[in-house]
Amino acid sequence: MLEHIYFVAGEFAENRGSYAGFIEEFSRYASKKGYEVTILCGQVGNEPRFEELPYATVYRFPLPRVRVPVLGLNFYYLALGRKVRKYFSNIKLSERDIIIANSLGALGVLNQRYILRMGQAARTFLKNMEIGKGHLSPTNRIAQFIRFNIQHLMERECVRRAAAFMPPSHETKKLWDRYYNCGNKPYFIPFSCIKFDKFSGGKKLPIPGTKLLFISTAEKVRKGIIYLEWVLPEIFSEYKDLKLIHVGEKFKWNVPEWCKERIISVGRVPWDKMRDYYAT
């Protein structure tokens, strides 16, 4: 009988970044090493509820997508937790099976032995969002404060129950220790590293002058785009030949028209094409 690895996450699809990209990469590697891999997550849109991939079996649970005031995504993860608990109640785990839960996906396996992977702590996120509080209404700010503090309590329980940790970076692990006191539990940071030889042989962009590469989604407050918009006129005025190359979901830039002429937005690059894109 093959040893089994179970991933529990909010959602999963191939060729994505963030934790979904990590799960895909890790699953492919584990499958080559002889592990059977199962991914449990929520269903998004018209994605199949069951999918058999070459390296993993994916179960997607239909979950409510309604926005509950104050709770936000916390409500989604509570619903996912119920589905995941029901799934594990119907199977028998062996002592060598491994469960890796991403963030609040751990709510479904609190009664199991699991490894926790999580991004920045809720209160770190809340602290960072305070920078852009002037762009939110008082009602949104209050709702945000309540939601992230509820998330903090949920995350604290997920950390307390975890047998080990798999943080995405050393800095993230330090933040966990600050807010949740992880203690002496074991942890492992899986670095993918950069294989520079994969990027060799690329051609220069056919754009004259100095280029500033900016990679971001369209979440202006969360990604700090509002501050880039503030300083771009000064940057462009100082560096006459500079052009900003934006890779990511296109959005409307809130800058003077003459600045827009020096911003080149290429749009979002699919995850599976990312390496080739930057190499060429």
C-alpha atoms as one frame of an Amber mdcrd trajectory, in Angstrom:
protein
   0.000   0.000   0.000   1.397   3.382  -1.009   2.014   6.007   1.620  -0.468
   8.833   1.244  -0.173  12.640   1.369  -3.333  14.704   1.804  -3.412  18.430
   1.053  -6.224  20.584   2.440  -6.600  24.061   0.947  -9.156  26.743   0.156
  -9.033  25.995  -3.565  -6.805  24.359  -6.141  -6.242  24.561  -9.874  -3.201
  23.832 -11.991  -0.860  26.526 -13.304  -1.490  28.975 -10.479   0.757  30.887
  -8.156   0.624  31.245  -4.375  -0.214  28.146  -2.331  -1.906  26.348  -5.263
   1.361  26.508  -7.184   3.218  25.140  -4.173   0.727  22.275  -3.796   1.016
  21.363  -7.471   4.813  21.413  -7.451   5.044  19.442  -4.199   2.433  16.916
  -5.392   4.260  16.281  -8.634   7.488  15.643  -6.732   5.813  13.416  -4.121
   4.096  11.392  -6.833   7.439  10.722  -8.526   8.762   9.506  -5.172   5.983
   6.953  -4.911   3.424   8.749  -2.747  -0.272   8.710  -3.465  -1.542  12.305
  -3.307  -5.048  13.590  -2.588  -6.025  17.269  -2.656  -9.134  18.394  -0.752
 -10.421  21.892  -1.421 -13.409  24.077  -2.203 -15.055  24.170  -5.619 -14.703
  27.437  -7.532 -17.033  28.159 -10.426 -17.507  25.277 -12.855 -14.445  23.306
 -11.818 -15.059  19.544 -11.649 -15.882  18.207  -8.191 -13.640  15.211  -8.877
 -10.494  15.294 -10.981  -7.893  12.603 -11.583  -4.563  14.222 -12.419  -1.386
  12.308 -13.374   0.082  13.141  -9.964  -2.927  13.598  -7.629  -6.622  13.031
  -7.058  -8.587  16.226  -6.434 -11.854  16.426  -4.493 -13.593  19.806  -4.667
 -16.449  20.433  -2.244 -19.274  22.816  -3.222 -19.299  25.619  -0.674 -21.425
  28.734  -0.127 -19.961  31.776  -1.846 -22.199  34.283  -0.111 -20.445  37.093
   1.694 -21.276  37.028   5.382 -20.812  40.469   6.970 -17.742  40.670   9.216
 -16.795  36.980   8.760 -15.648  37.281   5.136 -13.594  34.283   3.980 -13.646
  32.890   7.515 -17.184  31.652   6.813 -15.938  29.886   3.658 -13.228  28.062
   5.623 -15.653  27.060   8.368 -17.847  25.460   5.706 -14.820  23.777   4.119
 -13.809  22.455   7.533 -17.135  20.657   7.918 -16.756  18.979   4.508 -13.174
  17.916   5.198 -14.043  16.471   8.619 -16.809  14.425   7.024 -14.396  13.148
   4.362 -11.838  11.955   6.909 -14.541  10.380   9.080 -15.237   7.967   6.220
 -11.672   6.781   5.616  -9.032   5.073   7.730  -5.665   6.798   7.937  -2.473
   4.838   8.477   0.223   5.999  10.883   2.470   6.949   7.963  -0.092   9.044
   6.094   0.685  12.767   5.982  -1.769  15.669   6.101  -0.576  19.116   4.997
  -3.138  21.846   5.650  -2.828  25.276   4.122  -3.875  28.124   6.410  -7.459
  27.832   7.713  -7.893  24.614   5.765  -6.585  23.117   9.017 -10.007  23.736
  10.575 -11.079  20.470   8.966  -8.287  18.390  10.503  -7.912  19.798  14.016
  -8.534  16.294  15.396  -5.829  14.809  13.141  -2.048  14.970  13.138  -1.163
  17.556  10.498   1.530  19.865   9.164   0.487  23.501   8.831   1.458  25.747
   5.954   0.328  29.343   6.250   1.183  32.767   4.877   1.464  35.931   6.915
  -0.451  36.054  10.179  -3.853  37.773  10.215  -2.667  40.611  12.430   0.366
  41.202  10.222  -1.996  41.543   7.306  -4.213  43.894   9.311  -1.203  46.006
  10.300  -0.070  46.281   6.691  -3.567  47.233   5.554  -3.567  50.098   8.068
  -1.240  51.930   5.701  -4.091  52.303   3.229  -6.856  52.947   5.749  -7.477
  56.389   4.280  -8.853  54.676   1.178 -11.464  52.699   3.124 -14.722  53.882
   4.631 -15.074  53.805   8.450 -17.561  50.938   8.107 -15.126  48.874   6.006
 -12.299  49.576   8.428 -14.360  48.361  11.403 -15.494  45.259   9.502 -11.905
  44.567   8.460 -10.677  44.914  12.054 -13.286  42.451  13.345 -12.770  39.972
  10.490  -9.009  39.769  10.838  -9.171  39.428  14.604 -11.627  36.544  14.213
  -9.196  35.068  11.706  -6.396  35.569  14.227  -8.246  33.444  16.800  -8.885
  30.717  14.230  -5.279  30.734  13.060  -4.033  30.566  16.650  -6.006  27.360
  17.183  -4.703  25.903  13.920  -1.136  26.663  15.026  -1.708  25.259  18.519
  -3.011  21.938  17.175  -0.391  21.498  14.436   2.251  18.799  14.842   4.755
  20.636  12.628   5.026  23.616  10.301   5.923  24.264   6.678   6.276  28.059
   6.416   6.991  29.605   2.998   9.949  31.599   4.389  12.029  32.269   7.496
  10.456  35.714   7.839   6.970  34.197   7.847   8.043  31.741  10.551   9.280
  34.649  12.688   5.887  36.330  12.356   4.131  33.128  13.435   6.371  32.955
  16.495   5.577  36.569  17.331   1.809  36.184  17.181   1.242  32.505  17.983
   4.283  31.252  19.915   4.962  28.130  17.854   7.242  26.732  20.525   9.772
  24.041  19.647   7.653  22.188  17.123   9.615  21.029  14.059   9.410  22.993
  10.828  10.638  22.702   7.265  10.957  25.512   4.693  10.852  24.073   1.142
  12.854  26.471  -1.007  12.345  26.075  -4.745  15.348  28.291  -5.534  15.992
  29.875  -8.915  17.679  27.895 -11.679  19.428  30.693 -13.508  20.402  28.455
 -16.409  16.701  28.255 -17.308  16.720  32.003 -17.923  19.847  32.157 -20.047
  19.731  33.062 -23.716  16.974  35.611 -23.322  16.700  38.652 -25.559  16.497
  42.237 -24.441  13.131  43.944 -24.543  12.684  45.891 -27.786  11.973  49.008
 -25.736  14.591  51.762 -25.563  15.725  53.253 -22.287  15.725  52.017 -18.699
  13.003  49.567 -17.657  11.439  49.162 -14.223   9.699  45.796 -13.826   6.565
  45.770 -11.669   4.604  42.552 -11.036   1.249  42.774  -9.285  -2.438  41.952
  -9.374  -5.044  44.717  -9.468  -5.513  44.894  -5.665  -4.439  48.508  -5.341
  -4.529  48.942  -1.550  -3.284  45.497  -0.601  -0.426  45.520  -3.121   0.575
  49.111  -2.429  -0.176  50.303  -5.963  -1.711  53.500  -4.597   1.719  54.536
  -3.303   3.445  53.683  -6.554   0.905  55.923  -8.307   1.823  58.766  -5.940
   5.548  58.596  -6.646   5.563  57.662 -10.339   5.387  61.296 -11.574   8.475
  62.166  -9.518  10.307  59.012 -10.630   9.496  59.637 -14.288  10.522  63.279
 -13.951  13.878  62.299 -12.446  14.629  59.484 -14.923  13.681  60.770 -18.363
  14.212  57.478 -20.238  12.508  55.218 -17.676   9.529  53.063 -18.587   7.469
  50.918 -16.196   6.803  47.374 -17.406   3.759  46.010 -15.578   3.132  42.256
 -15.600  -0.212  41.220 -14.152  -3.910  41.865 -14.396  -4.477  45.162 -16.173
  -6.155  48.046 -14.353  -6.662  51.795 -14.738  -3.664  53.756 -13.475  -4.484
  56.852 -11.429  -1.604  58.958 -12.759  -1.302  61.935 -15.149  -1.734  61.155
 -18.837   1.931  61.806 -19.606   2.853  59.110 -17.059   0.464  56.597 -18.618
   2.384  56.913 -21.855   5.429  55.473 -20.084   3.599  52.510 -18.509   3.515
  49.312 -20.557   1.065  46.736 -19.192   1.548  43.326 -20.780  -1.268  41.624
 -18.862  -1.290  38.445 -16.823   1.097  35.661 -17.773  -0.198  32.084 -17.174
   1.736  30.317 -14.454   2.867  27.474 -16.734   4.246  30.056 -19.221   5.992
  32.190 -16.599   9.461  30.678 -16.914   9.501  30.907 -20.709   8.152  34.451
 -20.564  10.937  35.771 -18.356  13.551  33.776 -20.271  12.632  35.461 -23.548
